[in-house]
């Protein structure tokens, strides 16, 4: 979601969830949007990826920046996410780079879920501000991250060959 809409994020998310019948919505704010292979900067907008994934098991959760500081090993992330490593085939993660130490988080996360792929992005907000928004369903968070576990009959893979 582009910065001109950030003050209305809850309302926008509600409209998307209700009218598009989205059972699980995860994402973040950004200065630039990507649509049809083009990056659009400096304009108001919302980029959506709507997926129909028969046989997928999806589970989303929010984590706080303080969770990375208190990292007490792989069991912490399994406990916080509610997802055992064998129940996911990969993760989509959207994180706030202004309050979350991404390198520290990634080390802890990998100790719990490697070698499963992690895709996603870092949030951005209004230009010149060190603030962003993270979204999970109708909730708007100002810090931390949102993880979306993808399991069941659907695999997640980045560039290159998927590992199964």
N, C-alpha and C positions, 0 to 999 in steps of 0.2 A: 504494500500500500504506500503510495507516494505521500510526502509530507503535507500537502494541502488537505488531506483527509484524516490526518492523525487525530484531530480533536473529535472526530465523528466515528472513530474506529469501531466502537461497540455497535453502533447502529448499522454500519456497513456490514459487519460480520453477521449480524442478525438477519439482514435482508438476504445475504448470500446463502446462509445456512437454510433459511426457510424456503426461499423461492427456488434454489437449485437443489434442494433436498439433500444437502451435504451431511452425511452422518458423522464425519470427523474432519475438522478443518485445522490445519497447522500452517504457520508462516511467520513473516516478519515485515517490518517496514523497510523501505529502501529509497535512496535518491533516484535510482534508475530502475526502469522496468524493462523486461525482456519479453517481446511479443513477436511471433512469426520470424524468429531469428534476428531481430533488430533490437538494439538497445536504445531506449528512449530516456533522455535525461531532461530535468527541468520542467516537466509537464505533470499535471495531475493525472492520476490513473491508478488502476488496480490490475495486476496480472494474476490470473487464476489458471491453475492446472486442475481440471476435473477428470478424475479417473474412475472407471468402472473396473473393479478388480475381483472377479468371481473367485472364490476359494481363498481370498486373502484374510489373514488375521491381523487386524490393525489395533494398536494400542498407543495412545498419546499420553504424555505427562509433562508437567512443568517442573524444572529444577531451579534452585536459587544459586546465585554466585557464591554464597556462603557454603553451599554443599561441596564445592570444589576445594575450599580452604580446609574443610574438616574431613577430607578424603581419608577414610580408614581402610582402603583396599577394595577389591572387586565386589565384595559382598554388599558394600554400601550402595553401589549403583544398581545392583540387582534388586535390593530392598526398596530403594527410592522409586525405581521405574516400575516395579512389579512384574518385570519380564525376565525370566530365566534365559541364559544364553541359548539353550537349545530350542527356545520358543520363537526366536527371531532369525530372519535370514539377512537382516540389514536394518539400518536406521536412516531416517531423514532427520536432521537436527538443524534448528534455527537458533542462533545464539546472539546475545548482546555483547559486542566486543568492548564496550566501554566500562562494564562492571564485572565481567567474567574473564578470568585469566584462561584464555582458550588453550594455551599450551599445557597448563596444569590440568585442566579438565580432560583434555584429550589423552594424556598419559593415564589418568585414572580410568577413563572410559575404556581405553584399549586393554587395560588389565582385566576388565570384566567381559568385554565382548569381541576382542580380536579372535579370528581374522575377519569377522563380519564387516561388510563395507559400511561406511558412514558418508552420506552425501548431505548437502544442505547449503547453508550460507550464513553469513554474518549480517546482522541488521544494521541499518543506518537510519538516521532521523533527519531533522531539519538541518540545513547547511550551517556549519559553525557551532552546532550544539553537540554535546557529548551525551546524547540520549537517543533511545530507539524504542521500538515496540516489538514485542513478541506475542504471537497469537496462538491460542488453542481453543477451538470451538468459539464460544462467544466471549471468552476472557481475553483481556489485554494486560500484558505484564510489561513493566518498565525495566526489568533486569532478569538475568539468568538465561535460561534457554528452554526450548521445547523439543522433546524427542518423540519421534513417531516410529515405533517398532513395526516392521513389516515381516509377517510370517505366513505360515500356511502354504498355499499352492503358488505364491508369488515370490519371486526372487528379486533382489535389488542389485544392480551392477552399475558401476561408473564406466568410464571409457576403458576399452580393452575387453578382455575375455572375462565373463563372470565366473566366480569361484562358487561351486556348488558343494 
